[in-house]
Amino acid sequence: MHRLLNAAADLIFPRSCVHCADAIEDSPYDFLCAACTQELIPCLPPACKTCGYPFFGVLAGPRICPHCAELSPIFDQGKALFLAKGAGRSLLHELKYHSGFYVLNDLRMMIASTRHYLEYLQDAILVPVPLHPTKQRERGFNQSEKIANMLATATNGRSQVENLLIRHLYTQTQTRLNQNERYRNVKNAFALAPNTVLFSDKQYILVDDVFTTGSTLNACASVLRDAGATRLKVVSIGHG
């Protein structure tokens, strides 16, 4: 039925790939063509325990990648869906910078067919990384919250979204900062939302769109740890 509806709609409003702009034909996804789908680099096991970055080739030594060597994570574990390069980067940019909420269904379908990622999300409280109110007014939405709601849907309701954090310091964008600058930029930027109570027996998963250095997720994890979260993981769609 989904394919029939898409075919009918395409006669009037043809869909184009968010990465290459070609027409969508014979693709498992609505907004990524078959050729660009093949360019996605999934973060499959074996992968870094901290961030989910895949190990290519033979795994030897500790299960920590070079991206996380200096992180000292406050959270227990992390996973990412794919590398934020090429087609993966285009999907995330369409969502974040062009209000392309329509790509969320493609992401949900990817997750549904990625067993290890879907199992990781089960029976958890999903906590979106918050935006500062000023930034959220400018953008009109929080992409991490949109992603968290999509993840909850992917688990068929076995996980739920709770906005447990606020961002009370307005910080500059992290895009052009190195790891040390990112750490300083987000230090003390987050706080627990009013009237929030955490439970030691609950599994909490911080949700962000992209894992880059882990500085933002670590800053959020610190707040949740101090508030009593003992089971704490992170998840992202992309790994940058």
C-alpha positions in Angstrom: 0.0 0.0 0.0 2.8 2.4 0.9 4.5 1.8 -2.5 1.2 2.3 -4.4 0.5 5.6 -2.6 4.0 6.8 -3.4 3.7 5.8 -7.1 0.4 7.7 -7.3 1.9 10.8 -5.6 5.0 10.7 -7.8 2.8 11.2 -10.9 1.9 14.7 -9.5 4.8 15.5 -7.2 7.9 13.4 -8.2 10.2 12.7 -5.3 13.9 13.4 -5.7 16.9 12.0 -3.7 18.1 14.4 -0.9 21.7 13.6 -1.8 22.0 13.5 -5.6 18.6 15.0 -6.6 17.9 12.2 -9.0 14.4 10.7 -9.2 13.5 8.0 -6.7 13.1 4.6 -8.5 13.4 1.1 -7.1 14.6 2.3 -3.7 13.6 0.9 -0.3 13.4 4.5 0.9 11.2 7.5 0.1 13.9 10.2 -0.2 17.1 8.4 -0.9 17.7 6.7 -4.3 18.9 3.2 -4.7 22.4 4.3 -5.8 22.9 6.7 -2.8 21.5 4.0 -0.4 24.5 1.9 -1.4 26.8 4.8 -0.4 25.6 4.7 3.2 28.2 3.5 5.6 26.4 1.7 8.5 27.9 1.6 12.0 27.9 -2.2 12.3 29.6 -4.3 15.0 32.4 -4.7 15.9 32.4 -1.0 16.9 33.7 1.3 19.5 31.8 0.8 22.7 31.8 4.5 23.5 30.5 6.0 20.3 29.6 3.2 17.9 32.2 4.0 15.3 32.7 0.7 13.3 36.1 -1.1 13.3 36.9 -1.9 9.7 39.0 -5.1 9.3 40.4 -7.2 12.1 39.8 -6.0 15.6 42.7 -6.1 18.0 43.3 -4.3 21.3 40.8 -2.2 23.3 37.3 -1.6 21.8 37.9 2.2 21.8 38.3 4.2 18.6 40.8 7.1 18.1 37.8 9.5 18.3 37.2 8.6 21.9 40.8 8.1 23.2 40.7 11.4 25.1 37.0 11.6 25.9 36.7 9.9 29.4 33.0 9.1 28.9 30.6 9.6 31.8 28.1 7.4 30.0 28.3 3.6 29.7 28.0 3.0 26.0 27.1 4.6 22.7 25.8 3.6 19.3 25.4 5.4 15.9 23.4 4.3 12.9 25.7 5.4 10.1 28.6 7.6 9.3 27.7 11.3 8.7 29.3 11.3 5.3 27.9 11.6 1.8 24.3 10.4 1.6 24.1 10.0 5.4 25.2 13.6 5.9 22.6 14.8 3.4 19.8 13.1 5.3 20.9 14.7 8.5 21.3 18.1 6.9 17.9 17.9 5.3 16.3 17.3 8.7 18.4 19.8 10.7 18.8 22.7 8.3 15.8 22.4 6.0 13.1 21.2 8.4 13.0 18.0 6.3 10.9 16.0 8.8 9.9 13.7 5.9 13.3 11.9 6.1 12.4 10.6 9.6 10.4 7.8 8.1 13.4 6.7 6.0 15.5 6.7 9.2 12.8 4.7 11.0 12.9 2.1 8.2 16.7 1.9 8.4 16.5 1.3 12.2 13.8 -1.3 11.8 16.2 -3.4 9.7 19.2 -2.8 11.9 18.7 -5.3 14.7 21.6 -4.4 17.0 20.6 -0.7 17.0 16.9 -1.4 17.6 17.6 -3.8 20.5 19.8 -1.2 22.0 16.9 1.2 22.2 14.4 -1.1 24.0 12.9 -0.4 27.4 14.6 2.9 27.9 13.8 6.5 28.6 15.0 8.5 25.6 16.4 12.0 26.6 16.9 14.5 23.8 19.9 16.8 24.0 18.1 20.2 24.5 18.6 23.4 22.5 18.8 26.8 24.2 15.4 28.4 24.0 16.8 31.2 21.7 18.2 28.6 19.3 15.0 26.6 19.3 12.9 29.7 18.5 15.3 30.5 15.6 15.1 27.0 14.2 11.6 26.3 15.1 12.2 22.8 16.5 14.8 20.6 18.2 16.1 18.0 15.8 17.2 15.7 18.7 13.7 15.7 20.1 12.3 14.9 16.6 14.8 12.0 16.4 14.0 10.8 19.9 10.2 10.6 19.0 11.0 8.7 15.9 13.2 6.3 17.9 10.4 5.7 20.3 8.0 4.9 17.4 10.6 2.5 16.0 10.5 0.5 19.3 6.7 0.2 19.1 6.3 2.1 22.3 8.7 0.0 24.4 10.7 3.2 25.0 9.5 6.7 25.7 10.7 10.2 25.4 11.2 12.5 28.4 12.7 16.0 28.2 14.7 15.8 31.4 17.3 18.4 30.5 17.4 22.2 29.7 20.1 24.2 28.1 20.5 27.4 30.2 23.6 28.8 28.5 23.6 30.0 25.0 26.8 28.6 23.3 28.4 29.1 19.9 28.0 26.4 17.3 30.3 23.4 17.8 30.9 22.9 14.1 34.3 24.6 13.8 35.7 23.8 17.2 38.3 21.2 18.1 37.8 18.7 21.0 39.1 20.9 23.8 37.2 23.9 22.5 34.0 21.9 22.3 34.5 20.7 25.9 34.9 24.2 27.2 32.0 25.5 25.1 29.4 23.1 26.6 30.8 22.9 30.1 28.0 23.8 32.6 25.7 24.6 29.7 23.0 22.0 30.7 20.9 21.5 33.8 18.1 19.2 35.0 14.6 20.3 34.0 12.5 21.6 36.9 10.8 18.9 39.1 12.7 16.1 37.4 13.3 12.9 39.4 15.5 10.1 38.1 15.3 6.5 39.1 18.4 4.2 39.6 16.6 1.2 38.1 15.7 2.9 34.8 17.7 2.9 31.6 18.3 6.4 30.2 19.6 7.0 26.7 20.7 10.4 25.6 19.7 11.2 22.0 21.6 13.5 19.6 21.6 13.8 15.8 25.4 13.4 15.4 28.2 12.1 17.6 31.4 14.0 16.8 33.7 14.4 19.8 31.1 13.4 22.4 31.6 16.6 24.4 27.9 17.6 24.3 26.7 14.2 25.2 29.2 13.9 28.0 28.1 17.3 29.4 24.5 16.1 29.4 25.5 12.7 30.9 27.3 14.5 33.8 24.0 16.2 34.8 22.0 13.0 34.7 24.7 11.1 36.6 24.7 13.7 39.3 20.9 13.5 39.5 21.1 9.7 40.1 21.1 8.0 36.8 23.1 4.8 37.2 22.3 3.2 33.8 23.1 5.7 31.2 23.9 5.3 27.4 23.9 7.6 24.4 22.7 7.2 20.8 23.0 9.2 17.6 21.9 8.8 14.0 25.2 9.9 12.5 28.8 9.7 13.5 30.8 12.7 12.3 
